[in-house]
């Protein structure tokens, strides 16, 4: 887990990406910015932590058909499978955040504009540690 990038909640309801907002210009940053406002038109203000939108819409997507390099763990004996990468425009912030789709979601399941939500995922694990990350999951239509 990268400290400060998302909540420590393991349940899906409480899980959120964390960013920072500038008190002077209201610009929002992810990954978080703790030193100064990155908006070149802003003189700078106090940066405060904010929970980002839980939902957004697919802006772009592709599949990763290569075994990723370090620091991603990809044991050749583990039955590695291709994964789906998404660029998601967050609902309120109107900023694009990248990430993997949950296992089992392929490019055939997506289209630009598909509504997705952020959920906790497992980047890697061993006998002592589980490395948590965020993943995107399509929102099931409410009936």
N, CA, C and O atoms as a GROMACS GRO file, in nm:
protein
  572
    1UNK      N    1   0.083  -0.118   0.000
    1UNK     CA    2   0.000   0.000   0.000
    1UNK      C    3   0.088   0.124   0.000
    1UNK      O    4   0.185   0.131   0.076
    2UNK      N    5   0.057   0.219  -0.081
    2UNK     CA    6   0.127   0.347  -0.083
    2UNK      C    7   0.058   0.436   0.019
    2UNK      O    8  -0.059   0.471   0.002
    3UNK      N    9   0.129   0.474   0.123
    3UNK     CA   10   0.070   0.553   0.231
    3UNK      C   11   0.013   0.684   0.178
    3UNK      O   12   0.079   0.757   0.104
    4UNK      N   13  -0.112   0.712   0.218
    4UNK     CA   14  -0.176   0.838   0.184
    4UNK      C   15  -0.243   0.844   0.048
    4UNK      O   16  -0.298   0.948   0.012
    5UNK      N   17  -0.240   0.734  -0.030
    5UNK     CA   18  -0.302   0.736  -0.162
    5UNK      C   19  -0.447   0.690  -0.157
    5UNK      O   20  -0.526   0.723  -0.245
    6UNK      N   21  -0.483   0.613  -0.055
    6UNK     CA   22  -0.621   0.569  -0.039
    6UNK      C   23  -0.646   0.533   0.105
    6UNK      O   24  -0.553   0.515   0.184
    7UNK      N   25  -0.775   0.522   0.140
    7UNK     CA   26  -0.811   0.492   0.278
    7UNK      C   27  -0.765   0.352   0.314
    7UNK      O   28  -0.740   0.269   0.227
    8UNK      N   29  -0.753   0.326   0.441
    8UNK     CA   30  -0.708   0.195   0.488
    8UNK      C   31  -0.823   0.098   0.504
    8UNK      O   32  -0.802  -0.015   0.549
    9UNK      N   33  -0.943   0.138   0.469
    9UNK     CA   34  -1.061   0.054   0.483
    9UNK      C   35  -1.054  -0.064   0.386
    9UNK      O   36  -1.030  -0.045   0.267
   10UNK      N   37  -1.074  -0.184   0.437
   10UNK     CA   38  -1.075  -0.302   0.351
   10UNK      C   39  -1.213  -0.328   0.292
   10UNK      O   40  -1.227  -0.404   0.196
   11UNK      N   41  -1.316  -0.265   0.350
   11UNK     CA   42  -1.449  -0.286   0.292
   11UNK      C   43  -1.469  -0.190   0.176
   11UNK      O   44  -1.415  -0.080   0.176
   12UNK      N   45  -1.546  -0.232   0.080
   12UNK     CA   46  -1.563  -0.154  -0.043
   12UNK      C   47  -1.634  -0.021  -0.019
   12UNK      O   48  -1.606   0.077  -0.088
   13UNK      N   49  -1.725  -0.016   0.077
   13UNK     CA   50  -1.800   0.107   0.102
   13UNK      C   51  -1.709   0.219   0.152
   13UNK      O   52  -1.726   0.334   0.113
   14UNK      N   53  -1.615   0.186   0.239
   14UNK     CA   54  -1.529   0.288   0.298
   14UNK      C   55  -1.403   0.317   0.219
   14UNK      O   56  -1.328   0.408   0.255
   15UNK      N   57  -1.379   0.244   0.113
   15UNK     CA   58  -1.256   0.258   0.036
   15UNK      C   59  -1.265   0.377  -0.060
   15UNK      O   60  -1.358   0.385  -0.140
   16UNK      N   61  -1.170   0.468  -0.051
   16UNK     CA   62  -1.166   0.586  -0.137
   16UNK      C   63  -1.021   0.621  -0.170
   16UNK      O   64  -0.931   0.600  -0.089
   17UNK      N   65  -1.001   0.675  -0.288
   17UNK     CA   66  -0.872   0.735  -0.322
   17UNK      C   67  -0.863   0.867  -0.248
   17UNK      O   68  -0.964   0.934  -0.226
   18UNK      N   69  -0.742   0.904  -0.208
   18UNK     CA   70  -0.719   1.030  -0.135
   18UNK      C   71  -0.633   1.123  -0.220
   18UNK      O   72  -0.532   1.082  -0.276
   19UNK      N   73  -0.675   1.246  -0.227
   19UNK     CA   74  -0.597   1.347  -0.296
   19UNK      C   75  -0.581   1.467  -0.205
   19UNK      O   76  -0.609   1.460  -0.085
   20UNK      N   77  -0.535   1.576  -0.261
   20UNK     CA   78  -0.526   1.701  -0.185
   20UNK      C   79  -0.590   1.812  -0.268
   20UNK      O   80  -0.590   1.809  -0.391
   21UNK      N   81  -0.645   1.910  -0.197
   21UNK     CA   82  -0.710   2.026  -0.260
   21UNK      C   83  -0.639   2.152  -0.211
   21UNK      O   84  -0.611   2.167  -0.092
   22UNK      N   85  -0.611   2.242  -0.306
   22UNK     CA   86  -0.551   2.371  -0.273
   22UNK      C   87  -0.658   2.464  -0.217
   22UNK      O   88  -0.764   2.479  -0.276
   23UNK      N   89  -0.628   2.526  -0.103
   23UNK     CA   90  -0.723   2.618  -0.040
   23UNK      C   91  -0.738   2.749  -0.115
   23UNK      O   92  -0.836   2.820  -0.095
   24UNK      N   93  -0.642   2.783  -0.201
   24UNK     CA   94  -0.649   2.910  -0.274
   24UNK      C   95  -0.726   2.898  -0.406
   24UNK      O   96  -0.809   2.983  -0.436
   25UNK      N   97  -0.699   2.792  -0.483
   25UNK     CA   98  -0.761   2.782  -0.616
   25UNK      C   99  -0.855   2.663  -0.631
   25UNK      O  100  -0.920   2.649  -0.734
   26UNK      N  101  -0.863   2.578  -0.531
   26UNK     CA  102  -0.948   2.459  -0.528
   26UNK      C  103  -0.904   2.348  -0.622
   26UNK      O  104  -0.979   2.252  -0.642
   27UNK      N  105  -0.784   2.357  -0.682
   27UNK     CA  106  -0.733   2.249  -0.766
   27UNK      C  107  -0.717   2.124  -0.681
   27UNK      O  108  -0.676   2.130  -0.565
   28UNK      N  109  -0.749   2.009  -0.741
   28UNK     CA  110  -0.737   1.881  -0.672
   28UNK      C  111  -0.627   1.800  -0.739
   28UNK      O  112  -0.614   1.800  -0.861
   29UNK      N  113  -0.548   1.730  -0.657
   29UNK     CA  114  -0.434   1.654  -0.708
   29UNK      C  115  -0.440   1.509  -0.665
   29UNK      O  116  -0.469   1.478  -0.549
   30UNK      N  117  -0.413   1.419  -0.759
   30UNK     CA  118  -0.390   1.278  -0.732
   30UNK      C  119  -0.287   1.230  -0.832
   30UNK      O  120  -0.305   1.250  -0.953
   31UNK      N  121  -0.178   1.167  -0.785
   31UNK     CA  122  -0.151   1.144  -0.644
   31UNK      C  123  -0.140   1.276  -0.568
   31UNK      O  124  -0.118   1.382  -0.625
   32UNK      N  125  -0.157   1.263  -0.440
   32UNK     CA  126  -0.160   1.379  -0.352
   32UNK      C  127  -0.036   1.465  -0.368
   32UNK      O  128   0.071   1.418  -0.406
   33UNK      N  129  -0.053   1.591  -0.339
   33UNK     CA  130   0.057   1.687  -0.339
   33UNK      C  131   0.059   1.750  -0.201
   33UNK      O  132  -0.042   1.806  -0.158
   34UNK      N  133   0.171   1.741  -0.132
   34UNK     CA  134   0.177   1.793   0.004
   34UNK      C  135   0.268   1.915   0.018
   34UNK      O  136   0.272   1.977   0.125
   35UNK      N  137   0.342   1.952  -0.088
   35UNK     CA  138   0.436   2.061  -0.076
   35UNK      C  139   0.381   2.194  -0.129
   35UNK      O  140   0.387   2.295  -0.060
   36UNK      N  141   0.328   2.194  -0.251
   36UNK     CA  142   0.283   2.319  -0.310
   36UNK      C  143   0.179   2.291  -0.418
   36UNK      O  144   0.170   2.180  -0.471
   37UNK      N  145   0.101   2.393  -0.448
   37UNK     CA  146  -0.001   2.381  -0.551
   37UNK      C  147   0.068   2.371  -0.687
   37UNK      O  148   0.155   2.452  -0.718
   38UNK      N  149   0.030   2.272  -0.767
   38UNK     CA  150   0.091   2.252  -0.899
   38UNK      C  151   0.022   2.335  -1.007
   38UNK      O  152   0.062   2.329  -1.124
   39UNK      N  153  -0.079   2.413  -0.972
   39UNK     CA  154  -0.147   2.498  -1.068
   39UNK      C  155  -0.056   2.619  -1.094
   39UNK      O  156  -0.032   2.698  -1.003
   40UNK      N  157  -0.005   2.636  -1.217
   40UNK     CA  158   0.086   2.747  -1.244
   40UNK      C  159   0.021   2.884  -1.230
   40UNK      O  160   0.092   2.984  -1.217
   41UNK      N  161  -0.111   2.892  -1.234
   41UNK     CA  162  -0.180   3.021  -1.221
   41UNK      C  163  -0.212   3.055  -1.075
   41UNK      O  164  -0.273   3.158  -1.048
   42UNK      N  165  -0.170   2.969  -0.982
   42UNK     CA  166  -0.204   2.988  -0.841
   42UNK      C  167  -0.081   3.030  -0.761
   42UNK      O  168   0.028   2.976  -0.779
   43UNK      N  169  -0.100   3.126  -0.673
   43UNK     CA  170   0.008   3.170  -0.584
   43UNK      C  171   0.032   3.069  -0.473
   43UNK      O  172   0.133   3.076  -0.403
   44UNK      N  173  -0.060   2.976  -0.456
   44UNK     CA  174  -0.044   2.870  -0.355
   44UNK      C  175  -0.132   2.892  -0.236
   44UNK      O  176  -0.166   3.005  -0.199
   45UNK      N  177  -0.169   2.783  -0.177
   45UNK     CA  178  -0.254   2.786  -0.059
   45UNK      C  179  -0.229   2.661   0.023
   45UNK      O  180  -0.147   2.577  -0.013
   46UNK      N  181  -0.300   2.649   0.132
   46UNK     CA  182  -0.288   2.532   0.217
   46UNK      C  183  -0.348   2.413   0.144
   46UNK      O  184  -0.458   2.422   0.090
   47UNK      N  185  -0.276   2.301   0.141
   47UNK     CA  186  -0.323   2.179   0.077
   47UNK      C  187  -0.385   2.089   0.183
   47UNK      O  188  -0.320   2.056   0.283
   48UNK      N  189  -0.508   2.049   0.162
   48UNK     CA  190  -0.576   1.962   0.258
   48UNK      C  191  -0.616   1.831   0.190
   48UNK      O  192  -0.649   1.828   0.072
   49UNK      N  193  -0.612   1.725   0.269
   49UNK     CA  194  -0.649   1.593   0.217
   49UNK      C  195  -0.799   1.587   0.191
   49UNK      O  196  -0.879   1.636   0.271
   50UNK      N  197  -0.836   1.527   0.077
   50UNK     CA  198  -0.976   1.509   0.042
   50UNK      C  199  -0.996   1.368  -0.012
   50UNK      O  200  -0.910   1.314  -0.081
   51UNK      N  201  -1.111   1.310   0.021
   51UNK     CA  202  -1.150   1.183  -0.040
   51UNK      C  203  -1.205   1.214  -0.178
   51UNK      O  204  -1.289   1.303  -0.194
   52UNK      N  205  -1.159   1.142  -0.278
   52UNK     CA  206  -1.202   1.166  -0.416
   52UNK      C  207  -1.330   1.089  -0.446
   52UNK      O  208  -1.369   1.001  -0.371
   53UNK      N  209  -1.392   1.123  -0.556
   53UNK     CA  210  -1.515   1.056  -0.599
   53UNK      C  211  -1.494   0.906  -0.604
   53UNK      O  212  -1.390   0.858  -0.649
   54UNK      N  213  -1.591   0.833  -0.558
   54UNK     CA  214  -1.585   0.688  -0.562
   54UNK      C  215  -1.615   0.636  -0.702
   54UNK      O  216  -1.570   0.528  -0.740
   55UNK      N  217  -1.691   0.714  -0.780
   55UNK     CA  218  -1.731   0.671  -0.913
   55UNK      C  219  -1.681   0.767  -1.020
   55UNK      O  220  -1.653   0.884  -0.994
   56UNK      N  221  -1.673   0.713  -1.140
   56UNK     CA  222  -1.635   0.792  -1.255
   56UNK      C  223  -1.675   0.718  -1.381
   56UNK      O  224  -1.742   0.615  -1.376
   57UNK      N  225  -1.633   0.772  -1.495
   57UNK     CA  226  -1.666   0.709  -1.623
   57UNK      C  227  -1.536   0.679  -1.699
   57UNK      O  228  -1.440   0.756  -1.695
   58UNK      N  229  -1.538   0.565  -1.768
   58UNK     CA  230  -1.421   0.525  -1.845
   58UNK      C  231  -1.393   0.630  -1.952
   58UNK      O  232  -1.479   0.662  -2.033
   59UNK      N  233  -1.273   0.682  -1.950
   59UNK     CA  234  -1.227   0.780  -2.046
   59UNK      C  235  -1.151   0.710  -2.159
   59UNK      O  236  -1.160   0.749  -2.275
   60UNK      N  237  -1.076   0.603  -2.121
   60UNK     CA  238  -1.004   0.521  -2.217
   60UNK      C  239  -0.970   0.389  -2.149
   60UNK      O  240  -0.975   0.379  -2.026
   61UNK      N  241  -0.936   0.288  -2.228
   61UNK     CA  242  -0.900   0.159  -2.170
   61UNK      C  243  -0.818   0.078  -2.271
   61UNK      O  244  -0.822   0.105  -2.391
   62UNK      N  245  -0.745  -0.020  -2.221
   62UNK     CA  246  -0.667  -0.109  -2.306
   62UNK      C  247  -0.637  -0.235  -2.226
   62UNK      O  248  -0.661  -0.240  -2.105
   63UNK      N  249  -0.584  -0.335  -2.292
   63UNK     CA  250  -0.543  -0.454  -2.218
   63UNK      C  251  -0.391  -0.461  -2.215
   63UNK      O  252  -0.323  -0.420  -2.309
   64UNK      N  253  -0.340  -0.514  -2.104
   64UNK     CA  254  -0.198  -0.533  -2.085
   64UNK      C  255  -0.165  -0.679  -2.111
   64UNK      O  256  -0.197  -0.767  -2.030
   65UNK      N  257  -0.102  -0.705  -2.222
   65UNK     CA  258  -0.072  -0.844  -2.258
   65UNK      C  259   0.075  -0.877  -2.239
   65UNK      O  260   0.126  -0.970  -2.301
   66UNK      N  261   0.141  -0.801  -2.155
   66UNK     CA  262   0.281  -0.829  -2.124
   66UNK      C  263   0.294  -0.849  -1.974
   66UNK      O  264   0.217  -0.795  -1.895
   67UNK      N  265   0.393  -0.928  -1.936
   67UNK     CA  266   0.420  -0.948  -1.794
   67UNK      C  267   0.484  -0.820  -1.742
   67UNK      O  268   0.588  -0.779  -1.794
   68UNK      N  269   0.424  -0.756  -1.640
   68UNK     CA  270   0.476  -0.626  -1.595
   68UNK      C  271   0.612  -0.638  -1.526
   68UNK      O  272   0.642  -0.740  -1.464
   69UNK      N  273   0.692  -0.532  -1.537
   69UNK     CA  274   0.822  -0.530  -1.471
   69UNK      C  275   0.808  -0.496  -1.322
   69UNK      O  276   0.700  -0.460  -1.276
   70UNK      N  277   0.917  -0.508  -1.248
   70UNK     CA  278   0.920  -0.470  -1.107
   70UNK      C  279   0.879  -0.323  -1.098
   70UNK      O  280   0.915  -0.247  -1.188
   71UNK      N  281   0.809  -0.279  -0.996
   71UNK     CA  282   0.784  -0.346  -0.869
   71UNK      C  283   0.665  -0.440  -0.871
   71UNK      O  284   0.633  -0.500  -0.768
   72UNK      N  285   0.598  -0.455  -0.986
   72UNK     CA  286   0.485  -0.545  -0.993
   72UNK      C  287   0.536  -0.688  -0.991
   72UNK      O  288   0.632  -0.723  -1.059
   73UNK      N  289   0.471  -0.770  -0.912
   73UNK     CA  290   0.512  -0.909  -0.897
   73UNK      C  291   0.436  -0.993  -0.998
   73UNK      O  292   0.314  -0.988  -1.005
   74UNK      N  293   0.510  -1.070  -1.075
   74UNK     CA  294   0.445  -1.157  -1.173
   74UNK      C  295   0.524  -1.287  -1.182
   74UNK      O  296   0.611  -1.302  -1.268
   75UNK      N  297   0.494  -1.378  -1.095
   75UNK     CA  298   0.560  -1.507  -1.088
   75UNK      C  299   0.525  -1.589  -1.213
   75UNK      O  300   0.407  -1.612  -1.240
   76UNK      N  301   0.625  -1.632  -1.289
   76UNK     CA  302   0.598  -1.708  -1.411
   76UNK      C  303   0.519  -1.837  -1.385
   76UNK      O  304   0.453  -1.889  -1.475
   77UNK      N  305   0.526  -1.888  -1.264
   77UNK     CA  306   0.457  -2.012  -1.230
   77UNK      C  307   0.313  -1.988  -1.182
   77UNK      O  308   0.240  -2.084  -1.157
   78UNK      N  309   0.273  -1.863  -1.170
   78UNK     CA  310   0.143  -1.832  -1.109
   78UNK      C  311   0.026  -1.835  -1.205
   78UNK      O  312  -0.088  -1.811  -1.164
   79UNK      N  313   0.050  -1.865  -1.332
   79UNK     CA  314  -0.060  -1.863  -1.426
   79UNK      C  315  -0.103  -1.722  -1.459
   79UNK      O  316  -0.222  -1.694  -1.470
   80UNK      N  317  -0.007  -1.633  -1.475
   80UNK     CA  318  -0.033  -1.492  -1.503
   80UNK      C  319  -0.129  -1.476  -1.619
   80UNK      O  320  -0.122  -1.549  -1.718
   81UNK      N  321  -0.220  -1.379  -1.606
   81UNK     CA  322  -0.319  -1.350  -1.709
   81UNK      C  323  -0.309  -1.203  -1.750
   81UNK      O  324  -0.270  -1.118  -1.669
   82UNK      N  325  -0.343  -1.171  -1.875
   82UNK     CA  326  -0.348  -1.030  -1.914
   82UNK      C  327  -0.445  -0.954  -1.823
   82UNK      O  328  -0.534  -1.014  -1.761
   83UNK      N  329  -0.427  -0.825  -1.815
   83UNK     CA  330  -0.511  -0.742  -1.729
   83UNK      C  331  -0.561  -0.623  -1.809
   83UNK      O  332  -0.509  -0.592  -1.916
   84UNK      N  333  -0.663  -0.558  -1.756
   84UNK     CA  334  -0.723  -0.444  -1.824
   84UNK      C  335  -0.687  -0.316  -1.750
   84UNK      O  336  -0.702  -0.308  -1.628
   85UNK      N  337  -0.639  -0.217  -1.824
   85UNK     CA  338  -0.604  -0.087  -1.768
   85UNK      C  339  -0.710   0.014  -1.808
   85UNK      O  340  -0.757   0.015  -1.922
   86UNK      N  341  -0.748   0.100  -1.713
   86UNK     CA  342  -0.850   0.201  -1.739
   86UNK      C  343  -0.799   0.340  -1.704
   86UNK      O  344  -0.722   0.357  -1.608
   87UNK      N  345  -0.842   0.437  -1.781
   87UNK     CA  346  -0.828   0.578  -1.746
   87UNK      C  347  -0.970   0.623  -1.714
   87UNK      O  348  -1.058   0.617  -1.800
   88UNK      N  349  -0.992   0.667  -1.591
   88UNK     CA  350  -1.127   0.699  -1.543
   88UNK      C  351  -1.135   0.846  -1.508
   88UNK      O  352  -1.054   0.898  -1.431
   89UNK      N  353  -1.235   0.914  -1.564
   89UNK     CA  354  -1.260   1.054  -1.528
   89UNK      C  355  -1.350   1.053  -1.405
   89UNK      O  356  -1.465   1.009  -1.412
   90UNK      N  357  -1.299   1.104  -1.292
   90UNK     CA  358  -1.375   1.105  -1.168
   90UNK      C  359  -1.495   1.199  -1.180
   90UNK      O  360  -1.487   1.304  -1.244
   91UNK      N  361  -1.604   1.159  -1.117
   91UNK     CA  362  -1.732   1.229  -1.133
   91UNK      C  363  -1.726   1.376  -1.092
   91UNK      O  364  -1.760   1.462  -1.173
   92UNK      N  365  -1.683   1.406  -0.972
   92UNK     CA  366  -1.686   1.545  -0.923
   92UNK      C  367  -1.562   1.623  -0.964
   92UNK      O  368  -1.571   1.741  -0.999
   93UNK      N  369  -1.446   1.560  -0.959
   93UNK     CA  370  -1.320   1.631  -0.981
   93UNK      C  371  -1.289   1.655  -1.129
   93UNK      O  372  -1.211   1.744  -1.162
   94UNK      N  373  -1.350   1.576  -1.216
   94UNK     CA  374  -1.327   1.586  -1.360
   94UNK      C  375  -1.180   1.570  -1.395
   94UNK      O  376  -1.130   1.632  -1.489
   95UNK      N  377  -1.111   1.486  -1.318
   95UNK     CA  378  -0.972   1.453  -1.345
   95UNK      C  379  -0.963   1.305  -1.379
   95UNK      O  380  -1.047   1.227  -1.336
   96UNK      N  381  -0.861   1.267  -1.454
   96UNK     CA  382  -0.846   1.129  -1.499
   96UNK      C  383  -0.744   1.057  -1.410
   96UNK      O  384  -0.634   1.106  -1.388
   97UNK      N  385  -0.786   0.940  -1.360
   97UNK     CA  386  -0.700   0.856  -1.275
   97UNK      C  387  -0.687   0.720  -1.343
   97UNK      O  388  -0.786   0.661  -1.387
   98UNK      N  389  -0.565   0.670  -1.350
   98UNK     CA  390  -0.539   0.540  -1.412
   98UNK      C  391  -0.546   0.429  -1.308
   98UNK      O  392  -0.530   0.454  -1.189
   99UNK      N  393  -0.570   0.307  -1.354
   99UNK     CA  394  -0.567   0.192  -1.266
   99UNK      C  395  -0.612   0.067  -1.340
   99UNK      O  396  -0.662   0.074  -1.452
  100UNK      N  397  -0.594  -0.046  -1.274
  100UNK     CA  398  -0.637  -0.173  -1.331
  100UNK      C  399  -0.784  -0.197  -1.302
  100UNK      O  400  -0.838  -0.148  -1.204
  101UNK      N  401  -0.846  -0.274  -1.390
  101UNK     CA  402  -0.982  -0.323  -1.364
  101UNK      C  403  -0.973  -0.441  -1.268
  101UNK      O  404  -0.867  -0.504  -1.256
  102UNK      N  405  -1.082  -0.471  -1.201
  102UNK     CA  406  -1.085  -0.589  -1.114
  102UNK      C  407  -1.061  -0.712  -1.201
  102UNK      O  408  -1.094  -0.711  -1.320
  103UNK      N  409  -1.006  -0.819  -1.143
  103UNK     CA  410  -0.984  -0.941  -1.219
  103UNK      C  411  -1.115  -0.989  -1.283
  103UNK      O  412  -1.222  -0.984  -1.222
  104UNK      N  413  -1.103  -1.034  -1.406
  104UNK     CA  414  -1.220  -1.085  -1.478
  104UNK      C  415  -1.284  -0.984  -1.570
  104UNK      O  416  -1.360  -1.023  -1.659
  105UNK      N  417  -1.256  -0.855  -1.553
  105UNK     CA  418  -1.310  -0.754  -1.643
  105UNK      C  419  -1.213  -0.737  -1.759
  105UNK      O  420  -1.095  -0.709  -1.739
  106UNK      N  421  -1.263  -0.755  -1.881
  106UNK     CA  422  -1.180  -0.744  -2.000
  106UNK      C  423  -1.224  -0.623  -2.082
  106UNK      O  424  -1.325  -0.559  -2.051
  107UNK      N  425  -1.147  -0.594  -2.187
  107UNK     CA  426  -1.184  -0.482  -2.273
  107UNK      C  427  -1.319  -0.507  -2.340
  107UNK      O  428  -1.388  -0.411  -2.376
  108UNK      N  429  -1.358  -0.631  -2.355
  108UNK     CA  430  -1.488  -0.662  -2.415
  108UNK      C  431  -1.604  -0.621  -2.324
  108UNK      O  432  -1.717  -0.607  -2.370
  109UNK      N  433  -1.575  -0.602  -2.194
  109UNK     CA  434  -1.678  -0.563  -2.098
  109UNK      C  435  -1.695  -0.412  -2.086
  109UNK      O  436  -1.783  -0.365  -2.014
  110UNK      N  437  -1.611  -0.335  -2.155
  110UNK     CA  438  -1.606  -0.190  -2.135
  110UNK      C  439  -1.636  -0.114  -2.263
  110UNK      O  440  -1.628  -0.167  -2.373
  111UNK      N  441  -1.669   0.011  -2.245
  111UNK     CA  442  -1.675   0.108  -2.354
  111UNK      C  443  -1.649   0.244  -2.292
  111UNK      O  444  -1.663   0.262  -2.171
  112UNK      N  445  -1.610   0.341  -2.375
  112UNK     CA  446  -1.591   0.476  -2.324
  112UNK      C  447  -1.725   0.522  -2.267
  112UNK      O  448  -1.828   0.509  -2.332
  113UNK      N  449  -1.722   0.575  -2.146
  113UNK     CA  450  -1.843   0.622  -2.080
  113UNK      C  451  -1.902   0.523  -1.980
  113UNK      O  452  -1.993   0.559  -1.906
  114UNK      N  453  -1.851   0.399  -1.977
  114UNK     CA  454  -1.899   0.302  -1.880
  114UNK      C  455  -1.876   0.356  -1.739
  114UNK      O  456  -1.767   0.404  -1.708
  115UNK      N  457  -1.979   0.350  -1.652
  115UNK     CA  458  -1.961   0.396  -1.514
  115UNK      C  459  -1.888   0.288  -1.435
  115UNK      O  460  -1.924   0.170  -1.442
  116UNK      N  461  -1.786   0.329  -1.360
  116UNK     CA  462  -1.707   0.239  -1.278
  116UNK      C  463  -1.692   0.298  -1.139
  116UNK      O  464  -1.713   0.417  -1.118
  117UNK      N  465  -1.656   0.212  -1.044
  117UNK     CA  466  -1.630   0.256  -0.907
  117UNK      C  467  -1.498   0.199  -0.861
  117UNK      O  468  -1.454   0.093  -0.906
  118UNK      N  469  -1.435   0.272  -0.770
  118UNK     CA  470  -1.307   0.229  -0.716
  118UNK      C  471  -1.332   0.132  -0.600
  118UNK      O  472  -1.418   0.156  -0.516
  119UNK      N  473  -1.253   0.023  -0.598
  119UNK     CA  474  -1.263  -0.077  -0.493
  119UNK      C  475  -1.121  -0.121  -0.455
  119UNK      O  476  -1.029  -0.105  -0.534
  120UNK      N  477  -1.104  -0.176  -0.333
  120UNK     CA  478  -0.971  -0.225  -0.297
  120UNK      C  479  -0.936  -0.348  -0.378
  120UNK      O  480  -1.023  -0.429  -0.411
  121UNK      N  481  -0.809  -0.362  -0.409
  121UNK     CA  482  -0.761  -0.480  -0.481
  121UNK      C  483  -0.628  -0.524  -0.424
  121UNK      O  484  -0.568  -0.454  -0.343
  122UNK      N  485  -0.584  -0.638  -0.466
  122UNK     CA  486  -0.456  -0.692  -0.419
  122UNK      C  487  -0.355  -0.682  -0.532
  122UNK      O  488  -0.375  -0.738  -0.640
  123UNK      N  489  -0.247  -0.611  -0.506
  123UNK     CA  490  -0.140  -0.598  -0.602
  123UNK      C  491  -0.054  -0.724  -0.599
  123UNK      O  492  -0.017  -0.778  -0.703
  124UNK      N  493  -0.024  -0.769  -0.477
  124UNK     CA  494   0.057  -0.889  -0.457
  124UNK      C  495   0.044  -0.931  -0.312
  124UNK      O  496   0.002  -0.853  -0.226
  125UNK      N  497   0.078  -1.054  -0.284
  125UNK     CA  498   0.079  -1.101  -0.146
  125UNK      C  499   0.178  -1.215  -0.131
  125UNK      O  500   0.207  -1.288  -0.225
  126UNK      N  501   0.229  -1.227  -0.009
  126UNK     CA  502   0.312  -1.342   0.026
  126UNK      C  503   0.269  -1.388   0.164
  126UNK      O  504   0.165  -1.344   0.214
  127UNK      N  505   0.347  -1.475   0.226
  127UNK     CA  506   0.307  -1.531   0.356
  127UNK      C  507   0.295  -1.425   0.464
  127UNK      O  508   0.221  -1.444   0.561
  128UNK      N  509   0.367  -1.312   0.450
  128UNK     CA  510   0.370  -1.211   0.555
  128UNK      C  511   0.293  -1.084   0.523
  128UNK      O  512   0.250  -1.013   0.615
  129UNK      N  513   0.274  -1.053   0.397
  129UNK     CA  514   0.222  -0.922   0.360
  129UNK      C  515   0.124  -0.930   0.244
  129UNK      O  516   0.140  -1.010   0.151
  130UNK      N  517   0.021  -0.847   0.251
  130UNK     CA  518  -0.069  -0.825   0.138
  130UNK      C  519  -0.051  -0.680   0.096
  130UNK      O  520  -0.071  -0.589   0.176
  131UNK      N  521  -0.014  -0.659  -0.031
  131UNK     CA  522   0.003  -0.524  -0.084
  131UNK      C  523  -0.126  -0.484  -0.152
  131UNK      O  524  -0.169  -0.544  -0.250
  132UNK      N  525  -0.189  -0.381  -0.096
  132UNK     CA  526  -0.319  -0.336  -0.143
  132UNK      C  527  -0.301  -0.225  -0.247
  132UNK      O  528  -0.206  -0.148  -0.241
  133UNK      N  529  -0.394  -0.219  -0.340
  133UNK     CA  530  -0.398  -0.114  -0.441
  133UNK      C  531  -0.544  -0.080  -0.467
  133UNK      O  532  -0.632  -0.130  -0.397
  134UNK      N  533  -0.572   0.003  -0.565
  134UNK     CA  534  -0.710   0.030  -0.605
  134UNK      C  535  -0.733  -0.034  -0.741
  134UNK      O  536  -0.641  -0.050  -0.821
  135UNK      N  537  -0.857  -0.069  -0.764
  135UNK     CA  538  -0.898  -0.124  -0.893
  135UNK      C  539  -1.033  -0.062  -0.930
  135UNK      O  540  -1.103  -0.008  -0.845
  136UNK      N  541  -1.067  -0.071  -1.058
  136UNK     CA  542  -1.194  -0.017  -1.108
  136UNK      C  543  -1.288  -0.131  -1.142
  136UNK      O  544  -1.247  -0.229  -1.205
  137UNK      N  545  -1.412  -0.117  -1.101
  137UNK     CA  546  -1.514  -0.219  -1.128
  137UNK      C  547  -1.636  -0.152  -1.192
  137UNK      O  548  -1.684  -0.051  -1.142
  138UNK      N  549  -1.685  -0.210  -1.303
  138UNK     CA  550  -1.808  -0.154  -1.362
  138UNK      C  551  -1.921  -0.154  -1.261
  138UNK      O  552  -1.936  -0.249  -1.183
  139UNK      N  553  -2.001  -0.048  -1.263
  139UNK     CA  554  -2.116  -0.036  -1.174
  139UNK      C  555  -2.231  -0.112  -1.238
  139UNK      O  556  -2.264  -0.092  -1.354
  140UNK      N  557  -2.289  -0.201  -1.160
  140UNK     CA  558  -2.404  -0.274  -1.211
  140UNK      C  559  -2.525  -0.182  -1.216
  140UNK      O  560  -2.551  -0.105  -1.124
  141UNK      N  561  -2.596  -0.191  -1.324
  141UNK     CA  562  -2.715  -0.107  -1.339
  141UNK      C  563  -2.819  -0.143  -1.232
  141UNK      O  564  -2.847  -0.261  -1.208
  142UNK      N  565  -2.874  -0.040  -1.170
  142UNK     CA  566  -2.977  -0.062  -1.069
  142UNK      C  567  -3.108  -0.092  -1.140
  142UNK      O  568  -3.145  -0.025  -1.237
  143UNK      N  569  -3.178  -0.191  -1.091
  143UNK     CA  570  -3.303  -0.231  -1.155
  143UNK      C  571  -3.421  -0.193  -1.071
  143UNK      O  572  -3.535  -0.219  -1.109
   0.00000   0.00000   0.00000
